[in-house]
Amino acid sequence: MMSTVIKAENLSKLYYLGGVKHNSLRDTVMGFVSHPTFSRQKDELWALRDVSFSLEEGETLGIIGNNGAGKSTLLKILSRITKPTGGTAELHGRVGSLLEVGTGFHNELTGRENIFLNGAILGMKRAEIERQFDEIVAFSEIEKFLDTPVKHYSSGMYMRLAFAVAAHLEPEILIVDEVLAVGDVAFQKKCLNKMKDVS
C-alpha cells in the first residue's frame, strides 16, 4: 500500500510590501507629525492562497506557472526554509532540496570541502558522505576542479556539484526548483534519470 509522503492543506503565504502611499515628502512628514503612532501602509501580496494537495510514495509532481505565481515560495515552505502564513505541510521522509544554485556552499571553500559542508547541511552524516564521495564527484563531472574554491566555478559547475550532493543524500522526497535550467542538455538528462531512480 502506498503511503502519503507530502500532504499540504490550505497553504497560504502573505508577504507585506513596504510602501508609503503618499504623493509627496510633505505628506509623509505631515503623517509623522500629526500621528505620532503613524506607521507605513503596506501592500499585501499573496504568493500562495489555500493550496492543497497530497503526494503518494513514488509519485512525481511538476509545478508550472508564470513568474511570481508562487512556485518557489511553495517549494521553500515544503523545504522548511519559509514558514507559511496559514495552513499546514506534512512531509514524511528524508527531504533533499535543491532550490537555488550554490545554496549551502561557501565560496572560499573548495569543491571537496563543500561536498562535506553541503552534505552536512542536508542532514548527511560524515561517514555517509565519505561512503558516497567518489560517486558524488563522478556524477558532478568536476573532478579536475575538486580542489578549486567554488568561487571560481561557473553556475553550471555549481549546479552540477549541488545536485550531485542532494541526489546522493538518498532522499525519500526530492524538491528541485529551476536550478536544472543552468546545466547543459546532457547533464539535465542525467539529472532527470537520477530523479527517476530516487522516485
MODELLER restraints for C-alpha pairs under 7 A, 6 or more apart:
rsr = mdl.restraints
at = mdl.atoms
rsr.add(forms.Gaussian(group=physical.xy_distance, feature=features.Distance(at['CA:2:A'], at['CA:56:A']), mean=6.11, stdev=0.5))
rsr.add(forms.Gaussian(group=physical.xy_distance, feature=features.Distance(at['CA:2:A'], at['CA:57:A']), mean=5.74, stdev=0.5))
rsr.add(forms.Gaussian(group=physical.xy_distance, feature=features.Distance(at['CA:3:A'], at['CA:56:A']), mean=5.49, stdev=0.5))
rsr.add(forms.Gaussian(group=physical.xy_distance, feature=features.Distance(at['CA:3:A'], at['CA:57:A']), mean=5.63, stdev=0.5))
rsr.add(forms.Gaussian(group=physical.xy_distance, feature=features.Distance(at['CA:4:A'], at['CA:54:A']), mean=6.81, stdev=0.5))
rsr.add(forms.Gaussian(group=physical.xy_distance, feature=features.Distance(at['CA:4:A'], at['CA:55:A']), mean=5.74, stdev=0.5))
rsr.add(forms.Gaussian(group=physical.xy_distance, feature=features.Distance(at['CA:4:A'], at['CA:56:A']), mean=4.27, stdev=0.5))
rsr.add(forms.Gaussian(group=physical.xy_distance, feature=features.Distance(at['CA:4:A'], at['CA:57:A']), mean=6.07, stdev=0.5))
rsr.add(forms.Gaussian(group=physical.xy_distance, feature=features.Distance(at['CA:5:A'], at['CA:55:A']), mean=5.90, stdev=0.5))
rsr.add(forms.Gaussian(group=physical.xy_distance, feature=features.Distance(at['CA:5:A'], at['CA:56:A']), mean=5.53, stdev=0.5))
rsr.add(forms.Gaussian(group=physical.xy_distance, feature=features.Distance(at['CA:5:A'], at['CA:57:A']), mean=5.80, stdev=0.5))
rsr.add(forms.Gaussian(group=physical.xy_distance, feature=features.Distance(at['CA:5:A'], at['CA:91:A']), mean=5.51, stdev=0.5))
rsr.add(forms.Gaussian(group=physical.xy_distance, feature=features.Distance(at['CA:5:A'], at['CA:92:A']), mean=4.72, stdev=0.5))
rsr.add(forms.Gaussian(group=physical.xy_distance, feature=features.Distance(at['CA:5:A'], at['CA:93:A']), mean=6.59, stdev=0.5))
rsr.add(forms.Gaussian(group=physical.xy_distance, feature=features.Distance(at['CA:6:A'], at['CA:54:A']), mean=5.37, stdev=0.5))
rsr.add(forms.Gaussian(group=physical.xy_distance, feature=features.Distance(at['CA:6:A'], at['CA:55:A']), mean=5.14, stdev=0.5))
rsr.add(forms.Gaussian(group=physical.xy_distance, feature=features.Distance(at['CA:6:A'], at['CA:90:A']), mean=5.66, stdev=0.5))
rsr.add(forms.Gaussian(group=physical.xy_distance, feature=features.Distance(at['CA:6:A'], at['CA:91:A']), mean=4.62, stdev=0.5))
rsr.add(forms.Gaussian(group=physical.xy_distance, feature=features.Distance(at['CA:6:A'], at['CA:92:A']), mean=6.46, stdev=0.5))
rsr.add(forms.Gaussian(group=physical.xy_distance, feature=features.Distance(at['CA:7:A'], at['CA:53:A']), mean=6.02, stdev=0.5))
rsr.add(forms.Gaussian(group=physical.xy_distance, feature=features.Distance(at['CA:7:A'], at['CA:54:A']), mean=4.29, stdev=0.5))
rsr.add(forms.Gaussian(group=physical.xy_distance, feature=features.Distance(at['CA:7:A'], at['CA:55:A']), mean=6.58, stdev=0.5))
rsr.add(forms.Gaussian(group=physical.xy_distance, feature=features.Distance(at['CA:7:A'], at['CA:89:A']), mean=5.73, stdev=0.5))
rsr.add(forms.Gaussian(group=physical.xy_distance, feature=features.Distance(at['CA:7:A'], at['CA:90:A']), mean=5.14, stdev=0.5))
rsr.add(forms.Gaussian(group=physical.xy_distance, feature=features.Distance(at['CA:7:A'], at['CA:91:A']), mean=6.62, stdev=0.5))
rsr.add(forms.Gaussian(group=physical.xy_distance, feature=features.Distance(at['CA:8:A'], at['CA:52:A']), mean=4.91, stdev=0.5))
rsr.add(forms.Gaussian(group=physical.xy_distance, feature=features.Distance(at['CA:8:A'], at['CA:53:A']), mean=5.26, stdev=0.5))
rsr.add(forms.Gaussian(group=physical.xy_distance, feature=features.Distance(at['CA:8:A'], at['CA:54:A']), mean=6.11, stdev=0.5))
rsr.add(forms.Gaussian(group=physical.xy_distance, feature=features.Distance(at['CA:8:A'], at['CA:88:A']), mean=5.80, stdev=0.5))
rsr.add(forms.Gaussian(group=physical.xy_distance, feature=features.Distance(at['CA:8:A'], at['CA:89:A']), mean=4.36, stdev=0.5))
rsr.add(forms.Gaussian(group=physical.xy_distance, feature=features.Distance(at['CA:8:A'], at['CA:90:A']), mean=6.37, stdev=0.5))
rsr.add(forms.Gaussian(group=physical.xy_distance, feature=features.Distance(at['CA:9:A'], at['CA:51:A']), mean=6.42, stdev=0.5))
rsr.add(forms.Gaussian(group=physical.xy_distance, feature=features.Distance(at['CA:9:A'], at['CA:52:A']), mean=4.40, stdev=0.5))
rsr.add(forms.Gaussian(group=physical.xy_distance, feature=features.Distance(at['CA:9:A'], at['CA:53:A']), mean=6.71, stdev=0.5))
rsr.add(forms.Gaussian(group=physical.xy_distance, feature=features.Distance(at['CA:9:A'], at['CA:87:A']), mean=5.57, stdev=0.5))
rsr.add(forms.Gaussian(group=physical.xy_distance, feature=features.Distance(at['CA:9:A'], at['CA:88:A']), mean=5.36, stdev=0.5))
rsr.add(forms.Gaussian(group=physical.xy_distance, feature=features.Distance(at['CA:9:A'], at['CA:89:A']), mean=6.45, stdev=0.5))
rsr.add(forms.Gaussian(group=physical.xy_distance, feature=features.Distance(at['CA:10:A'], at['CA:50:A']), mean=3.74, stdev=0.5))
rsr.add(forms.Gaussian(group=physical.xy_distance, feature=features.Distance(at['CA:10:A'], at['CA:51:A']), mean=4.80, stdev=0.5))
rsr.add(forms.Gaussian(group=physical.xy_distance, feature=features.Distance(at['CA:10:A'], at['CA:52:A']), mean=5.14, stdev=0.5))
rsr.add(forms.Gaussian(group=physical.xy_distance, feature=features.Distance(at['CA:10:A'], at['CA:86:A']), mean=6.99, stdev=0.5))
rsr.add(forms.Gaussian(group=physical.xy_distance, feature=features.Distance(at['CA:10:A'], at['CA:87:A']), mean=4.61, stdev=0.5))
rsr.add(forms.Gaussian(group=physical.xy_distance, feature=features.Distance(at['CA:10:A'], at['CA:88:A']), mean=6.80, stdev=0.5))
rsr.add(forms.Gaussian(group=physical.xy_distance, feature=features.Distance(at['CA:11:A'], at['CA:48:A']), mean=6.76, stdev=0.5))
rsr.add(forms.Gaussian(group=physical.xy_distance, feature=features.Distance(at['CA:11:A'], at['CA:49:A']), mean=6.29, stdev=0.5))
rsr.add(forms.Gaussian(group=physical.xy_distance, feature=features.Distance(at['CA:11:A'], at['CA:50:A']), mean=4.91, stdev=0.5))
rsr.add(forms.Gaussian(group=physical.xy_distance, feature=features.Distance(at['CA:11:A'], at['CA:51:A']), mean=4.80, stdev=0.5))
rsr.add(forms.Gaussian(group=physical.xy_distance, feature=features.Distance(at['CA:11:A'], at['CA:52:A']), mean=6.46, stdev=0.5))
rsr.add(forms.Gaussian(group=physical.xy_distance, feature=features.Distance(at['CA:11:A'], at['CA:84:A']), mean=6.46, stdev=0.5))
rsr.add(forms.Gaussian(group=physical.xy_distance, feature=features.Distance(at['CA:11:A'], at['CA:86:A']), mean=5.67, stdev=0.5))
rsr.add(forms.Gaussian(group=physical.xy_distance, feature=features.Distance(at['CA:11:A'], at['CA:87:A']), mean=4.23, stdev=0.5))
rsr.add(forms.Gaussian(group=physical.xy_distance, feature=features.Distance(at['CA:11:A'], at['CA:88:A']), mean=5.90, stdev=0.5))
rsr.add(forms.Gaussian(group=physical.xy_distance, feature=features.Distance(at['CA:12:A'], at['CA:48:A']), mean=4.61, stdev=0.5))
rsr.add(forms.Gaussian(group=physical.xy_distance, feature=features.Distance(at['CA:12:A'], at['CA:49:A']), mean=4.28, stdev=0.5))
rsr.add(forms.Gaussian(group=physical.xy_distance, feature=features.Distance(at['CA:12:A'], at['CA:50:A']), mean=5.28, stdev=0.5))
rsr.add(forms.Gaussian(group=physical.xy_distance, feature=features.Distance(at['CA:12:A'], at['CA:51:A']), mean=6.64, stdev=0.5))
rsr.add(forms.Gaussian(group=physical.xy_distance, feature=features.Distance(at['CA:12:A'], at['CA:84:A']), mean=5.79, stdev=0.5))
rsr.add(forms.Gaussian(group=physical.xy_distance, feature=features.Distance(at['CA:12:A'], at['CA:85:A']), mean=5.51, stdev=0.5))
rsr.add(forms.Gaussian(group=physical.xy_distance, feature=features.Distance(at['CA:12:A'], at['CA:86:A']), mean=4.93, stdev=0.5))
rsr.add(forms.Gaussian(group=physical.xy_distance, feature=features.Distance(at['CA:12:A'], at['CA:87:A']), mean=6.14, stdev=0.5))
rsr.add(forms.Gaussian(group=physical.xy_distance, feature=features.Distance(at['CA:13:A'], at['CA:46:A']), mean=5.87, stdev=0.5))
rsr.add(forms.Gaussian(group=physical.xy_distance, feature=features.Distance(at['CA:13:A'], at['CA:47:A']), mean=5.50, stdev=0.5))
rsr.add(forms.Gaussian(group=physical.xy_distance, feature=features.Distance(at['CA:13:A'], at['CA:48:A']), mean=4.96, stdev=0.5))
rsr.add(forms.Gaussian(group=physical.xy_distance, feature=features.Distance(at['CA:13:A'], at['CA:49:A']), mean=6.58, stdev=0.5))
rsr.add(forms.Gaussian(group=physical.xy_distance, feature=features.Distance(at['CA:13:A'], at['CA:84:A']), mean=5.07, stdev=0.5))
rsr.add(forms.Gaussian(group=physical.xy_distance, feature=features.Distance(at['CA:13:A'], at['CA:85:A']), mean=4.70, stdev=0.5))
rsr.add(forms.Gaussian(group=physical.xy_distance, feature=features.Distance(at['CA:13:A'], at['CA:86:A']), mean=6.67, stdev=0.5))
rsr.add(forms.Gaussian(group=physical.xy_distance, feature=features.Distance(at['CA:14:A'], at['CA:44:A']), mean=6.74, stdev=0.5))
rsr.add(forms.Gaussian(group=physical.xy_distance, feature=features.Distance(at['CA:14:A'], at['CA:45:A']), mean=5.74, stdev=0.5))
rsr.add(forms.Gaussian(group=physical.xy_distance, feature=features.Distance(at['CA:14:A'], at['CA:46:A']), mean=4.51, stdev=0.5))
rsr.add(forms.Gaussian(group=physical.xy_distance, feature=features.Distance(at['CA:14:A'], at['CA:47:A']), mean=6.07, stdev=0.5))
rsr.add(forms.Gaussian(group=physical.xy_distance, feature=features.Distance(at['CA:14:A'], at['CA:85:A']), mean=5.97, stdev=0.5))
rsr.add(forms.Gaussian(group=physical.xy_distance, feature=features.Distance(at['CA:15:A'], at['CA:44:A']), mean=5.89, stdev=0.5))
rsr.add(forms.Gaussian(group=physical.xy_distance, feature=features.Distance(at['CA:15:A'], at['CA:45:A']), mean=5.12, stdev=0.5))
rsr.add(forms.Gaussian(group=physical.xy_distance, feature=features.Distance(at['CA:15:A'], at['CA:46:A']), mean=6.25, stdev=0.5))
rsr.add(forms.Gaussian(group=physical.xy_distance, feature=features.Distance(at['CA:16:A'], at['CA:42:A']), mean=5.86, stdev=0.5))
rsr.add(forms.Gaussian(group=physical.xy_distance, feature=features.Distance(at['CA:16:A'], at['CA:43:A']), mean=5.71, stdev=0.5))
rsr.add(forms.Gaussian(group=physical.xy_distance, feature=features.Distance(at['CA:16:A'], at['CA:44:A']), mean=4.74, stdev=0.5))
rsr.add(forms.Gaussian(group=physical.xy_distance, feature=features.Distance(at['CA:16:A'], at['CA:45:A']), mean=6.20, stdev=0.5))
rsr.add(forms.Gaussian(group=physical.xy_distance, feature=features.Distance(at['CA:17:A'], at['CA:42:A']), mean=5.56, stdev=0.5))
rsr.add(forms.Gaussian(group=physical.xy_distance, feature=features.Distance(at['CA:17:A'], at['CA:43:A']), mean=5.02, stdev=0.5))
rsr.add(forms.Gaussian(group=physical.xy_distance, feature=features.Distance(at['CA:17:A'], at['CA:44:A']), mean=6.07, stdev=0.5))
rsr.add(forms.Gaussian(group=physical.xy_distance, feature=features.Distance(at['CA:18:A'], at['CA:42:A']), mean=5.02, stdev=0.5))
rsr.add(forms.Gaussian(group=physical.xy_distance, feature=features.Distance(at['CA:18:A'], at['CA:43:A']), mean=6.58, stdev=0.5))
rsr.add(forms.Gaussian(group=physical.xy_distance, feature=features.Distance(at['CA:19:A'], at['CA:40:A']), mean=6.71, stdev=0.5))
rsr.add(forms.Gaussian(group=physical.xy_distance, feature=features.Distance(at['CA:19:A'], at['CA:41:A']), mean=6.24, stdev=0.5))
rsr.add(forms.Gaussian(group=physical.xy_distance, feature=features.Distance(at['CA:19:A'], at['CA:42:A']), mean=5.59, stdev=0.5))
rsr.add(forms.Gaussian(group=physical.xy_distance, feature=features.Distance(at['CA:19:A'], at['CA:43:A']), mean=6.85, stdev=0.5))
rsr.add(forms.Gaussian(group=physical.xy_distance, feature=features.Distance(at['CA:20:A'], at['CA:40:A']), mean=5.38, stdev=0.5))
rsr.add(forms.Gaussian(group=physical.xy_distance, feature=features.Distance(at['CA:20:A'], at['CA:41:A']), mean=5.38, stdev=0.5))
rsr.add(forms.Gaussian(group=physical.xy_distance, feature=features.Distance(at['CA:21:A'], at['CA:41:A']), mean=6.57, stdev=0.5))
rsr.add(forms.Gaussian(group=physical.xy_distance, feature=features.Distance(at['CA:22:A'], at['CA:28:A']), mean=6.13, stdev=0.5))
rsr.add(forms.Gaussian(group=physical.xy_distance, feature=features.Distance(at['CA:31:A'], at['CA:38:A']), mean=6.41, stdev=0.5))
rsr.add(forms.Gaussian(group=physical.xy_distance, feature=features.Distance(at['CA:32:A'], at['CA:38:A']), mean=5.59, stdev=0.5))
rsr.add(forms.Gaussian(group=physical.xy_distance, feature=features.Distance(at['CA:47:A'], at['CA:69:A']), mean=6.60, stdev=0.5))
rsr.add(forms.Gaussian(group=physical.xy_distance, feature=features.Distance(at['CA:47:A'], at['CA:70:A']), mean=4.84, stdev=0.5))
rsr.add(forms.Gaussian(group=physical.xy_distance, feature=features.Distance(at['CA:47:A'], at['CA:73:A']), mean=6.92, stdev=0.5))
rsr.add(forms.Gaussian(group=physical.xy_distance, feature=features.Distance(at['CA:48:A'], at['CA:70:A']), mean=5.78, stdev=0.5))
rsr.add(forms.Gaussian(group=physical.xy_distance, feature=features.Distance(at['CA:58:A'], at['CA:199:A']), mean=4.93, stdev=0.5))
rsr.add(forms.Gaussian(group=physical.xy_distance, feature=features.Distance(at['CA:59:A'], at['CA:199:A']), mean=6.94, stdev=0.5))
rsr.add(forms.Gaussian(group=physical.xy_distance, feature=features.Distance(at['CA:63:A'], at['CA:71:A']), mean=6.53, stdev=0.5))
rsr.add(forms.Gaussian(group=physical.xy_distance, feature=features.Distance(at['CA:72:A'], at['CA:177:A']), mean=6.76, stdev=0.5))
rsr.add(forms.Gaussian(group=physical.xy_distance, feature=features.Distance(at['CA:75:A'], at['CA:175:A']), mean=6.87, stdev=0.5))
rsr.add(forms.Gaussian(group=physical.xy_distance, feature=features.Distance(at['CA:76:A'], at['CA:82:A']), mean=5.47, stdev=0.5))
rsr.add(forms.Gaussian(group=physical.xy_distance, feature=features.Distance(at['CA:77:A'], at['CA:83:A']), mean=5.77, stdev=0.5))
rsr.add(forms.Gaussian(group=physical.xy_distance, feature=features.Distance(at['CA:77:A'], at['CA:84:A']), mean=6.34, stdev=0.5))
rsr.add(forms.Gaussian(group=physical.xy_distance, feature=features.Distance(at['CA:78:A'], at['CA:89:A']), mean=6.58, stdev=0.5))
rsr.add(forms.Gaussian(group=physical.xy_distance, feature=features.Distance(at['CA:79:A'], at['CA:97:A']), mean=6.37, stdev=0.5))
rsr.add(forms.Gaussian(group=physical.xy_distance, feature=features.Distance(at['CA:93:A'], at['CA:172:A']), mean=5.36, stdev=0.5))
rsr.add(forms.Gaussian(group=physical.xy_distance, feature=features.Distance(at['CA:93:A'], at['CA:173:A']), mean=6.37, stdev=0.5))
rsr.add(forms.Gaussian(group=physical.xy_distance, feature=features.Distance(at['CA:94:A'], at['CA:171:A']), mean=5.02, stdev=0.5))
rsr.add(forms.Gaussian(group=physical.xy_distance, feature=features.Distance(at['CA:94:A'], at['CA:172:A']), mean=5.09, stdev=0.5))
rsr.add(forms.Gaussian(group=physical.xy_distance, feature=features.Distance(at['CA:94:A'], at['CA:173:A']), mean=6.05, stdev=0.5))
rsr.add(forms.Gaussian(group=physical.xy_distance, feature=features.Distance(at['CA:95:A'], at['CA:171:A']), mean=5.33, stdev=0.5))
rsr.add(forms.Gaussian(group=physical.xy_distance, feature=features.Distance(at['CA:95:A'], at['CA:172:A']), mean=6.20, stdev=0.5))
rsr.add(forms.Gaussian(group=physical.xy_distance, feature=features.Distance(at['CA:95:A'], at['CA:173:A']), mean=4.74, stdev=0.5))
rsr.add(forms.Gaussian(group=physical.xy_distance, feature=features.Distance(at['CA:95:A'], at['CA:174:A']), mean=5.90, stdev=0.5))
rsr.add(forms.Gaussian(group=physical.xy_distance, feature=features.Distance(at['CA:96:A'], at['CA:122:A']), mean=6.50, stdev=0.5))
rsr.add(forms.Gaussian(group=physical.xy_distance, feature=features.Distance(at['CA:96:A'], at['CA:166:A']), mean=5.62, stdev=0.5))
rsr.add(forms.Gaussian(group=physical.xy_distance, feature=features.Distance(at['CA:96:A'], at['CA:169:A']), mean=6.72, stdev=0.5))
rsr.add(forms.Gaussian(group=physical.xy_distance, feature=features.Distance(at['CA:96:A'], at['CA:171:A']), mean=5.38, stdev=0.5))
rsr.add(forms.Gaussian(group=physical.xy_distance, feature=features.Distance(at['CA:96:A'], at['CA:173:A']), mean=6.23, stdev=0.5))
rsr.add(forms.Gaussian(group=physical.xy_distance, feature=features.Distance(at['CA:96:A'], at['CA:174:A']), mean=4.85, stdev=0.5))
rsr.add(forms.Gaussian(group=physical.xy_distance, feature=features.Distance(at['CA:96:A'], at['CA:175:A']), mean=6.21, stdev=0.5))
rsr.add(forms.Gaussian(group=physical.xy_distance, feature=features.Distance(at['CA:97:A'], at['CA:166:A']), mean=6.66, stdev=0.5))
rsr.add(forms.Gaussian(group=physical.xy_distance, feature=features.Distance(at['CA:97:A'], at['CA:174:A']), mean=5.71, stdev=0.5))
rsr.add(forms.Gaussian(group=physical.xy_distance, feature=features.Distance(at['CA:97:A'], at['CA:175:A']), mean=4.50, stdev=0.5))
rsr.add(forms.Gaussian(group=physical.xy_distance, feature=features.Distance(at['CA:97:A'], at['CA:176:A']), mean=5.83, stdev=0.5))
rsr.add(forms.Gaussian(group=physical.xy_distance, feature=features.Distance(at['CA:98:A'], at['CA:163:A']), mean=6.72, stdev=0.5))
rsr.add(forms.Gaussian(group=physical.xy_distance, feature=features.Distance(at['CA:98:A'], at['CA:166:A']), mean=6.75, stdev=0.5))
rsr.add(forms.Gaussian(group=physical.xy_distance, feature=features.Distance(at['CA:98:A'], at['CA:175:A']), mean=6.18, stdev=0.5))
rsr.add(forms.Gaussian(group=physical.xy_distance, feature=features.Distance(at['CA:98:A'], at['CA:176:A']), mean=4.83, stdev=0.5))
rsr.add(forms.Gaussian(group=physical.xy_distance, feature=features.Distance(at['CA:98:A'], at['CA:177:A']), mean=6.44, stdev=0.5))
rsr.add(forms.Gaussian(group=physical.xy_distance, feature=features.Distance(at['CA:99:A'], at['CA:176:A']), mean=5.57, stdev=0.5))
rsr.add(forms.Gaussian(group=physical.xy_distance, feature=features.Distance(at['CA:99:A'], at['CA:177:A']), mean=4.71, stdev=0.5))
rsr.add(forms.Gaussian(group=physical.xy_distance, feature=features.Distance(at['CA:99:A'], at['CA:179:A']), mean=6.53, stdev=0.5))
rsr.add(forms.Gaussian(group=physical.xy_distance, feature=features.Distance(at['CA:100:A'], at['CA:179:A']), mean=5.95, stdev=0.5))
rsr.add(forms.Gaussian(group=physical.xy_distance, feature=features.Distance(at['CA:101:A'], at['CA:158:A']), mean=6.28, stdev=0.5))
rsr.add(forms.Gaussian(group=physical.xy_distance, feature=features.Distance(at['CA:101:A'], at['CA:159:A']), mean=5.39, stdev=0.5))
rsr.add(forms.Gaussian(group=physical.xy_distance, feature=features.Distance(at['CA:101:A'], at['CA:179:A']), mean=5.95, stdev=0.5))
rsr.add(forms.Gaussian(group=physical.xy_distance, feature=features.Distance(at['CA:102:A'], at['CA:158:A']), mean=5.86, stdev=0.5))
rsr.add(forms.Gaussian(group=physical.xy_distance, feature=features.Distance(at['CA:102:A'], at['CA:159:A']), mean=6.86, stdev=0.5))
rsr.add(forms.Gaussian(group=physical.xy_distance, feature=features.Distance(at['CA:102:A'], at['CA:162:A']), mean=6.57, stdev=0.5))
rsr.add(forms.Gaussian(group=physical.xy_distance, feature=features.Distance(at['CA:104:A'], at['CA:118:A']), mean=5.34, stdev=0.5))
rsr.add(forms.Gaussian(group=physical.xy_distance, feature=features.Distance(at['CA:104:A'], at['CA:121:A']), mean=6.79, stdev=0.5))
rsr.add(forms.Gaussian(group=physical.xy_distance, feature=features.Distance(at['CA:105:A'], at['CA:114:A']), mean=5.77, stdev=0.5))
rsr.add(forms.Gaussian(group=physical.xy_distance, feature=features.Distance(at['CA:105:A'], at['CA:118:A']), mean=6.14, stdev=0.5))
rsr.add(forms.Gaussian(group=physical.xy_distance, feature=features.Distance(at['CA:106:A'], at['CA:114:A']), mean=6.70, stdev=0.5))
rsr.add(forms.Gaussian(group=physical.xy_distance, feature=features.Distance(at['CA:107:A'], at['CA:149:A']), mean=6.45, stdev=0.5))
rsr.add(forms.Gaussian(group=physical.xy_distance, feature=features.Distance(at['CA:107:A'], at['CA:150:A']), mean=5.25, stdev=0.5))
rsr.add(forms.Gaussian(group=physical.xy_distance, feature=features.Distance(at['CA:107:A'], at['CA:151:A']), mean=4.63, stdev=0.5))
rsr.add(forms.Gaussian(group=physical.xy_distance, feature=features.Distance(at['CA:108:A'], at['CA:149:A']), mean=5.46, stdev=0.5))
rsr.add(forms.Gaussian(group=physical.xy_distance, feature=features.Distance(at['CA:108:A'], at['CA:150:A']), mean=6.68, stdev=0.5))
rsr.add(forms.Gaussian(group=physical.xy_distance, feature=features.Distance(at['CA:108:A'], at['CA:151:A']), mean=6.33, stdev=0.5))
rsr.add(forms.Gaussian(group=physical.xy_distance, feature=features.Distance(at['CA:109:A'], at['CA:149:A']), mean=4.97, stdev=0.5))
rsr.add(forms.Gaussian(group=physical.xy_distance, feature=features.Distance(at['CA:109:A'], at['CA:150:A']), mean=6.37, stdev=0.5))
rsr.add(forms.Gaussian(group=physical.xy_distance, feature=features.Distance(at['CA:110:A'], at['CA:146:A']), mean=6.49, stdev=0.5))
rsr.add(forms.Gaussian(group=physical.xy_distance, feature=features.Distance(at['CA:110:A'], at['CA:147:A']), mean=5.10, stdev=0.5))
rsr.add(forms.Gaussian(group=physical.xy_distance, feature=features.Distance(at['CA:110:A'], at['CA:148:A']), mean=4.89, stdev=0.5))
rsr.add(forms.Gaussian(group=physical.xy_distance, feature=features.Distance(at['CA:110:A'], at['CA:149:A']), mean=3.79, stdev=0.5))
rsr.add(forms.Gaussian(group=physical.xy_distance, feature=features.Distance(at['CA:110:A'], at['CA:150:A']), mean=5.51, stdev=0.5))
rsr.add(forms.Gaussian(group=physical.xy_distance, feature=features.Distance(at['CA:111:A'], at['CA:146:A']), mean=4.72, stdev=0.5))
rsr.add(forms.Gaussian(group=physical.xy_distance, feature=features.Distance(at['CA:111:A'], at['CA:147:A']), mean=5.87, stdev=0.5))
rsr.add(forms.Gaussian(group=physical.xy_distance, feature=features.Distance(at['CA:111:A'], at['CA:148:A']), mean=6.27, stdev=0.5))
rsr.add(forms.Gaussian(group=physical.xy_distance, feature=features.Distance(at['CA:111:A'], at['CA:149:A']), mean=6.23, stdev=0.5))
rsr.add(forms.Gaussian(group=physical.xy_distance, feature=features.Distance(at['CA:111:A'], at['CA:150:A']), mean=5.77, stdev=0.5))
rsr.add(forms.Gaussian(group=physical.xy_distance, feature=features.Distance(at['CA:112:A'], at['CA:146:A']), mean=5.36, stdev=0.5))
rsr.add(forms.Gaussian(group=physical.xy_distance, feature=features.Distance(at['CA:112:A'], at['CA:147:A']), mean=5.99, stdev=0.5))
rsr.add(forms.Gaussian(group=physical.xy_distance, feature=features.Distance(at['CA:115:A'], at['CA:165:A']), mean=6.46, stdev=0.5))
rsr.add(forms.Gaussian(group=physical.xy_distance, feature=features.Distance(at['CA:116:A'], at['CA:129:A']), mean=6.60, stdev=0.5))
rsr.add(forms.Gaussian(group=physical.xy_distance, feature=features.Distance(at['CA:119:A'], at['CA:129:A']), mean=6.61, stdev=0.5))
rsr.add(forms.Gaussian(group=physical.xy_distance, feature=features.Distance(at['CA:119:A'], at['CA:165:A']), mean=6.25, stdev=0.5))
rsr.add(forms.Gaussian(group=physical.xy_distance, feature=features.Distance(at['CA:124:A'], at['CA:169:A']), mean=6.50, stdev=0.5))
rsr.add(forms.Gaussian(group=physical.xy_distance, feature=features.Distance(at['CA:136:A'], at['CA:164:A']), mean=5.25, stdev=0.5))
rsr.add(forms.Gaussian(group=physical.xy_distance, feature=features.Distance(at['CA:136:A'], at['CA:165:A']), mean=5.98, stdev=0.5))
rsr.add(forms.Gaussian(group=physical.xy_distance, feature=features.Distance(at['CA:136:A'], at['CA:168:A']), mean=6.65, stdev=0.5))
rsr.add(forms.Gaussian(group=physical.xy_distance, feature=features.Distance(at['CA:137:A'], at['CA:143:A']), mean=6.14, stdev=0.5))
rsr.add(forms.Gaussian(group=physical.xy_distance, feature=features.Distance(at['CA:139:A'], at['CA:164:A']), mean=5.98, stdev=0.5))
rsr.add(forms.Gaussian(group=physical.xy_distance, feature=features.Distance(at['CA:140:A'], at['CA:160:A']), mean=4.84, stdev=0.5))
rsr.add(forms.Gaussian(group=physical.xy_distance, feature=features.Distance(at['CA:140:A'], at['CA:161:A']), mean=5.05, stdev=0.5))
rsr.add(forms.Gaussian(group=physical.xy_distance, feature=features.Distance(at['CA:140:A'], at['CA:164:A']), mean=5.50, stdev=0.5))
rsr.add(forms.Gaussian(group=physical.xy_distance, feature=features.Distance(at['CA:142:A'], at['CA:157:A']), mean=6.95, stdev=0.5))
rsr.add(forms.Gaussian(group=physical.xy_distance, feature=features.Distance(at['CA:155:A'], at['CA:182:A']), mean=6.73, stdev=0.5))
rsr.add(forms.Gaussian(group=physical.xy_distance, feature=features.Distance(at['CA:156:A'], at['CA:182:A']), mean=5.45, stdev=0.5))
rsr.add(forms.Gaussian(group=physical.xy_distance, feature=features.Distance(at['CA:156:A'], at['CA:183:A']), mean=5.02, stdev=0.5))
rsr.add(forms.Gaussian(group=physical.xy_distance, feature=features.Distance(at['CA:159:A'], at['CA:179:A']), mean=6.71, stdev=0.5))
rsr.add(forms.Gaussian(group=physical.xy_distance, feature=features.Distance(at['CA:159:A'], at['CA:183:A']), mean=7.00, stdev=0.5))
rsr.add(forms.Gaussian(group=physical.xy_distance, feature=features.Distance(at['CA:180:A'], at['CA:188:A']), mean=6.12, stdev=0.5))
